[in-house]
Amino acid sequence: MKTDKELLQLILDNIKEGFSNPDYNCDGLCLVVLFIIDEITLDERMKLNTYLKKYLPRHKKDDYCWIPGKLEPRIKWLNEQINKL
């Protein structure tokens, strides 16, 4: 099973492609998880979901922690989390 750090790195590695792929219409971190769904097991998805629920900042707009579609704050947060682990 991948570690939290490996799972966050996987999101970081795929976030730009996920946000730019019109088939996925990604505009938040949670949707990037759908983009990588074939690369992680069900247990890893559950583990990642638990991590995101615990550590994502409070939602500021609707169900988003940051302005929908803005990459920079998401990339910054992912890097900070990865560096902490």
ZIFEN-V854032 format. One record per residue. N is the residue number from 1. PHI is phi as a letter, one per 20 degrees, with the letter a starting at -180 (NA if undefined). PSI is psi as a letter, one per 20 degrees, with the letter a starting at -180 (* if undefined). BURIAL is # if it has 24 or more other ideal C-beta (glycine too) atoms within 12 Angstrom, else .. Layout:
n->N phi->PHI psi->PSI burial->BURIAL
n->N phi->PHI psi->PSI burial->BURIAL
This chain:
n->1 phi->NA psi->p burial->.
n->2 phi->f psi->q burial->.
n->3 phi->f psi->r burial->.
n->4 phi->g psi->g burial->#
n->5 phi->f psi->g burial->.
n->6 phi->f psi->h burial->.
n->7 phi->f psi->g burial->#
n->8 phi->f psi->h burial->#
n->9 phi->f psi->h burial->#
n->10 phi->f psi->g burial->#
n->11 phi->f psi->g burial->#
n->12 phi->g psi->g burial->#
n->13 phi->f psi->h burial->.
n->14 phi->d psi->i burial->#
n->15 phi->f psi->g burial->#
n->16 phi->f psi->g burial->.
n->17 phi->f psi->h burial->.
n->18 phi->f psi->g burial->#
n->19 phi->f psi->h burial->#
n->20 phi->e psi->i burial->.
n->21 phi->e psi->o burial->.
n->22 phi->f psi->h burial->.
n->23 phi->f psi->h burial->.
n->24 phi->d psi->h burial->.
n->25 phi->l psi->l burial->.
n->26 phi->f psi->p burial->#
n->27 phi->b psi->j burial->#
n->28 phi->b psi->r burial->#
n->29 phi->f psi->g burial->#
n->30 phi->f psi->h burial->#
n->31 phi->f psi->h burial->#
n->32 phi->f psi->h burial->#
n->33 phi->g psi->h burial->#
n->34 phi->f psi->h burial->#
n->35 phi->f psi->h burial->#
n->36 phi->d psi->j burial->#
n->37 phi->g psi->h burial->.
n->38 phi->f psi->i burial->.
n->39 phi->e psi->i burial->.
n->40 phi->c psi->q burial->#
n->41 phi->e psi->r burial->.
n->42 phi->g psi->g burial->.
n->43 phi->f psi->h burial->.
n->44 phi->f psi->h burial->#
n->45 phi->f psi->g burial->#
n->46 phi->f psi->g burial->.
n->47 phi->f psi->g burial->#
n->48 phi->f psi->g burial->#
n->49 phi->g psi->g burial->.
n->50 phi->f psi->g burial->.
n->51 phi->f psi->g burial->#
n->52 phi->f psi->g burial->#
n->53 phi->f psi->h burial->.
n->54 phi->f psi->h burial->.
n->55 phi->d psi->i burial->.
n->56 phi->f psi->q burial->#
n->57 phi->f psi->r burial->.
n->58 phi->g psi->q burial->.
n->59 phi->f psi->p burial->.
n->60 phi->d psi->h burial->.
n->61 phi->c psi->o burial->.
n->62 phi->l psi->c burial->.
n->63 phi->d psi->j burial->.
n->64 phi->d psi->q burial->.
n->65 phi->e psi->h burial->#
n->66 phi->c psi->r burial->#
n->67 phi->g psi->p burial->.
n->68 phi->g psi->p burial->.
n->69 phi->n psi->i burial->.
n->70 phi->e psi->o burial->.
n->71 phi->f psi->g burial->#
n->72 phi->g psi->g burial->.
n->73 phi->f psi->h burial->.
n->74 phi->f psi->g burial->#
n->75 phi->f psi->g burial->#
n->76 phi->f psi->g burial->.
n->77 phi->f psi->g burial->#
n->78 phi->g psi->g burial->#
n->79 phi->f psi->g burial->.
n->80 phi->f psi->g burial->.
n->81 phi->f psi->g burial->#
n->82 phi->f psi->g burial->.
n->83 phi->f psi->h burial->.
n->84 phi->f psi->h burial->.
n->85 phi->e psi->* burial->.
